[in-house]
Amino acid sequence: MTTERSAWLRERRRIHEERMDTIFALIYDAEWGAYINPTHRAMLERFLAACPANALILDAACGTGKYWPLIVSTGRQVEGIDQSQHMLTIAQAKHPATPVRKVGLQELDDHQRYGGIICIDAMENVCPEDWPPVLHNIQRALRPAGWLYLTMELETPDLLREAFQRGRRQGLPLVAGEVVQDGDYHYYPPLTQVHTWFDQAQFSIIHTAEGDGYYHVMARGR
């Protein structure tokens, strides 16, 4: 990775954190927090049914704690991490008993702490260089044979091709699958590459689904 691209990606991440703190934290619950998409709900329920009854669950990139009531309703405990402090502040105001930490997916360094981890509606913000270390961090944080439920947003090939060509014309150091528009950065990897990354991180994919604009993966650590 060139120095130029490294600096560019760091700036994209800084901007994303700033936007989460100053814009999206203020509107998230009103716009998206009250409704769980059907496929998300079905996959999350499937994940929770697979986890041991006493499993401690980590919500990685938890935002404002949208999925915590569903987790807590099963009798399990949940903890949350996010790189947006404002999101965490809102989450803890709603759920004061739930521990939270300001930690990004790239900085997660727990060791065999959790029986299950969810990472929902977040990986589209992770660049291709960071996908392998993020999956490694998650695998390390899970107890042996722990469970993971992860989503990734989907986009059409035509839009991705147009976004790549537009970005290149603007002089951006993009790779295929990256979209930069109105200050937002998203990355949409090929599903074959995602499966390869899961295998390299020592995960066995147990179930997948497509729905509500996302690819859903339920996997288990090996």
C-alpha positions as CSV (number, residue, x, y, z in Angstrom):
1,M,0.0,0.0,0.0
2,T,1.5,3.3,-1.0
3,T,2.1,6.1,1.4
4,E,-0.5,8.2,-0.5
5,R,-3.2,5.6,-0.2
6,S,-2.4,5.0,3.5
7,A,-2.8,8.7,4.3
8,W,-6.0,8.8,2.3
9,L,-7.5,5.9,4.1
10,R,-6.6,7.4,7.5
11,E,-8.3,10.6,6.5
12,R,-11.4,8.7,5.3
13,R,-11.7,7.0,8.7
14,R,-11.2,10.3,10.5
15,I,-14.0,11.9,8.5
16,H,-16.3,8.9,9.1
17,E,-15.8,9.1,12.9
18,E,-16.4,12.9,12.8
19,R,-19.6,12.4,10.7
20,M,-20.8,9.7,13.2
21,D,-20.2,12.1,16.1
22,T,-21.6,15.3,14.6
23,I,-24.4,14.2,12.2
24,F,-25.5,10.6,12.3
25,A,-25.6,10.2,16.1
26,L,-28.1,13.0,16.2
27,I,-30.5,11.4,13.7
28,Y,-29.8,7.7,13.9
29,D,-32.5,6.6,16.3
30,A,-35.2,8.7,14.7
31,E,-34.3,7.5,11.2
32,W,-33.3,3.9,11.6
33,G,-33.2,2.9,15.3
34,A,-36.8,1.9,15.8
35,Y,-37.0,-0.8,13.1
36,I,-35.0,-4.0,12.5
37,N,-35.2,-5.3,8.9
38,P,-36.7,-8.8,8.6
39,T,-33.5,-10.5,7.4
40,H,-31.5,-8.8,10.1
41,R,-33.9,-10.0,12.8
42,A,-34.1,-13.5,11.5
43,M,-30.3,-13.8,11.3
44,L,-29.8,-12.3,14.7
45,E,-32.4,-14.7,16.2
46,R,-30.6,-17.6,14.5
47,F,-27.3,-16.4,15.9
48,L,-28.6,-16.0,19.4
49,A,-30.2,-19.5,19.3
50,A,-26.8,-20.9,18.4
51,C,-24.9,-19.1,21.2
52,P,-24.7,-20.7,24.7
53,A,-27.4,-19.5,27.1
54,N,-24.8,-17.8,29.3
55,A,-22.8,-16.4,26.4
56,L,-21.5,-12.8,26.8
57,I,-22.2,-11.0,23.5
58,L,-20.1,-8.2,22.0
59,D,-21.8,-5.7,19.7
60,A,-18.9,-4.5,17.6
61,A,-19.6,-1.1,16.1
62,C,-22.7,-1.0,18.2
63,G,-23.8,2.6,17.4
64,T,-26.7,3.5,19.7
65,G,-27.4,0.0,20.8
66,K,-30.2,-0.7,18.3
67,Y,-30.0,-4.5,18.7
68,W,-29.4,-4.7,22.5
69,P,-33.1,-5.1,23.5
70,L,-33.4,-8.2,21.4
71,I,-30.2,-9.7,22.8
72,V,-31.1,-8.8,26.4
73,S,-34.6,-10.3,25.9
74,T,-32.9,-13.8,25.6
75,G,-31.3,-13.4,29.1
76,R,-27.8,-12.8,27.7
77,Q,-25.5,-9.9,28.6
78,V,-24.1,-7.6,26.0
79,E,-21.2,-5.2,25.7
80,G,-20.7,-2.6,23.1
81,I,-17.7,-1.0,21.3
82,D,-17.7,1.8,18.7
83,Q,-15.3,4.4,17.4
84,S,-17.9,7.2,17.8
85,Q,-18.1,8.5,21.3
86,H,-21.4,10.3,20.7
87,M,-23.0,7.1,19.5
88,L,-21.8,5.4,22.7
89,T,-23.1,8.2,24.9
90,I,-26.5,7.8,23.4
91,A,-26.4,4.0,23.8
92,Q,-25.4,4.2,27.4
93,A,-28.1,6.8,28.2
94,K,-30.7,4.3,27.0
95,H,-29.0,1.2,28.5
96,P,-27.0,2.4,31.6
97,A,-26.2,-1.1,32.7
98,T,-24.5,-2.1,29.5
99,P,-20.7,-1.6,29.4
100,V,-19.3,0.3,26.4
101,R,-15.9,1.2,25.2
102,K,-14.6,3.6,22.6
103,V,-12.7,1.1,20.4
104,G,-12.7,0.7,16.7
105,L,-12.9,-2.7,14.9
106,Q,-9.3,-2.2,13.9
107,E,-8.2,-1.7,17.5
108,L,-10.2,-4.6,19.2
109,D,-7.7,-6.6,21.2
110,D,-9.7,-8.8,23.6
111,H,-8.7,-12.4,23.9
112,Q,-11.3,-15.2,24.1
113,R,-13.7,-13.0,26.1
114,Y,-17.0,-13.4,24.2
115,G,-19.3,-16.4,23.3
116,G,-20.7,-14.4,20.4
117,I,-20.0,-11.3,18.4
118,I,-22.2,-9.3,16.1
119,C,-21.0,-6.7,13.6
120,I,-24.0,-5.3,11.9
121,D,-24.2,-2.5,9.3
122,A,-20.6,-1.6,9.8
123,M,-18.2,-3.5,7.5
124,E,-19.1,-1.3,4.5
125,N,-17.0,1.4,6.2
126,V,-13.9,-0.8,6.4
127,C,-11.3,-0.6,3.7
128,P,-10.0,-3.8,2.0
129,E,-6.7,-3.6,3.7
130,D,-8.4,-3.7,7.1
131,W,-10.8,-6.6,6.4
132,P,-8.3,-9.3,7.3
133,P,-7.1,-7.7,10.6
134,V,-10.6,-6.9,11.7
135,L,-11.7,-10.5,11.2
136,H,-8.6,-11.6,13.0
137,N,-9.4,-9.3,15.9
138,I,-12.9,-10.7,16.1
139,Q,-11.7,-14.3,16.0
140,R,-9.2,-13.6,18.8
141,A,-11.9,-12.0,20.9
142,L,-14.2,-15.0,20.7
143,R,-14.0,-18.0,23.0
144,P,-13.1,-21.3,21.3
145,A,-15.8,-22.2,18.7
146,G,-17.6,-18.9,19.3
147,W,-20.2,-17.5,17.0
148,L,-20.1,-14.4,14.7
149,Y,-22.9,-12.7,12.9
150,L,-21.7,-10.1,10.4
151,T,-23.4,-8.1,7.6
152,M,-22.0,-6.3,4.6
153,E,-24.0,-3.9,2.4
154,L,-24.5,-4.8,-1.2
155,E,-24.3,-2.6,-4.3
156,T,-24.8,-3.1,-8.0
157,P,-21.9,-3.7,-10.3
158,D,-22.9,-0.8,-12.5
159,L,-22.8,1.7,-9.6
160,L,-19.4,0.3,-8.4
161,R,-17.9,0.6,-11.9
162,E,-19.2,4.1,-12.3
163,A,-18.0,5.2,-8.8
164,F,-14.5,3.7,-9.5
165,Q,-14.2,5.5,-12.8
166,R,-15.4,8.8,-11.4
167,G,-13.1,8.5,-8.4
168,R,-10.1,7.8,-10.7
169,R,-10.9,10.8,-12.8
170,Q,-10.9,12.9,-9.6
171,G,-7.4,11.5,-8.8
172,L,-8.5,9.4,-5.8
173,P,-6.3,6.3,-5.0
174,L,-9.3,4.0,-5.2
175,V,-9.4,0.2,-5.7
176,A,-12.3,-1.6,-7.2
177,G,-15.3,-1.7,-4.9
178,E,-14.7,1.6,-3.2
179,V,-17.2,4.4,-3.4
180,V,-16.6,7.9,-2.2
181,Q,-19.6,10.3,-2.4
182,D,-20.6,13.4,-0.5
183,G,-17.9,12.7,2.1
184,D,-18.9,9.1,2.7
185,Y,-16.5,6.1,2.1
186,H,-17.9,2.7,1.5
187,Y,-16.3,-0.5,0.3
188,Y,-18.1,-3.4,-1.3
189,P,-15.9,-6.5,-1.7
190,P,-16.7,-9.4,-3.9
191,L,-18.4,-12.2,-2.0
192,T,-15.8,-14.7,-3.1
193,Q,-13.1,-12.5,-1.5
194,V,-15.2,-12.2,1.7
195,H,-15.4,-16.0,2.0
196,T,-11.6,-16.3,1.5
197,W,-11.0,-13.7,4.2
198,F,-13.3,-15.7,6.6
199,D,-11.4,-18.9,5.8
200,Q,-8.0,-17.2,6.4
201,A,-9.2,-15.9,9.7
202,Q,-10.1,-19.4,10.8
203,F,-13.9,-19.1,10.6
204,S,-16.2,-21.7,9.2
205,I,-19.2,-20.1,7.5
206,I,-22.3,-21.9,8.7
207,H,-25.1,-19.9,7.1
208,T,-25.5,-17.0,4.6
209,A,-28.5,-15.0,3.4
210,E,-29.2,-12.1,1.2
211,G,-31.9,-9.6,2.1
212,D,-32.7,-6.0,2.8
213,G,-29.8,-4.9,0.8
214,Y,-27.2,-6.9,2.7
215,Y,-25.2,-10.1,2.6
216,H,-25.5,-11.8,6.0
217,V,-22.9,-14.3,7.3
218,M,-23.1,-16.5,10.4
219,A,-19.8,-18.2,11.1
220,R,-18.1,-20.1,13.9
221,G,-14.5,-19.9,15.0
222,R,-12.4,-23.0,14.3
